[in-house]
Amino acid sequence: MTTVSKMAPPRQGRRLSKADRHKQLLETALSVVRREGADRLTLGSLAAHAGVSKPVVYDHFVDRSGLLIALYRWIDSERIDAFRTAMAAAPADREPTIGRLANAYIRCAADLTGEFHIVGAALAGSAEKAEVYAELLDQSVAMFVSVLRPISDMPDDEAEALCIGLVGAGEGLSAAIVRGKLSDADAISAFAEIIRRSLP
């Protein structure tokens, strides 16, 4: 589930700070992906949809691959924020923590509109995507370790290895939701059971 804003881009001619312009361009790029697909997203089409000149877009993204990488990171950062928010109030007890972790991760990772997976597919085969994806997975593993540490007494190296496997399972289940192979409820239930059986 993505929490990325669906705010309409500002009217042409409005002066924005560089950070605000960057965010506006990413929001516009996401809107293009939603309406037309990732194949239609180019620096030129982004400029046209955002109501800015091409040099403005090139000032933020060197090329299309750079735009897609930035969009991929941005969507994931929104998913991570949603996950952290969902886990912030998690109780320290084992079963509620497992249930909340499974629910939060699957709902955030599934990105039911498919945007994260669509943009990722557009980057398929890219060495940059592989590096970014590995970085994003490492962040997820670190979050899992921090959530599960209070309910498990595993040594750090064992906990990290387990959480690498759990994140992989969560990604697989969320991808199955996007492909229509599983309902979100079934994926969450399966993930909770995987976490439960994996913990000592």
Buried (B, 14 or more C-beta within 10 A) or exposed (E): BBEBEEEEBBEEEEEBEEEEBBBBBBBBBBBBBBEEEBEEBBBEBBBBBBBBEEEBBBBBBEEBBBBBBBBBBBBBEBBBEBBEEBBEEBEEEBEEBBBBBBBBBBBBBBBEBBBBBBBBEBBEEBEEBEEBBEEBBEEBBEBBBEBBEEBBEBEEEEBBEBBBEBBEBBBBBBBBBBEEEBEBEBBBBBBBEBBEEBBE
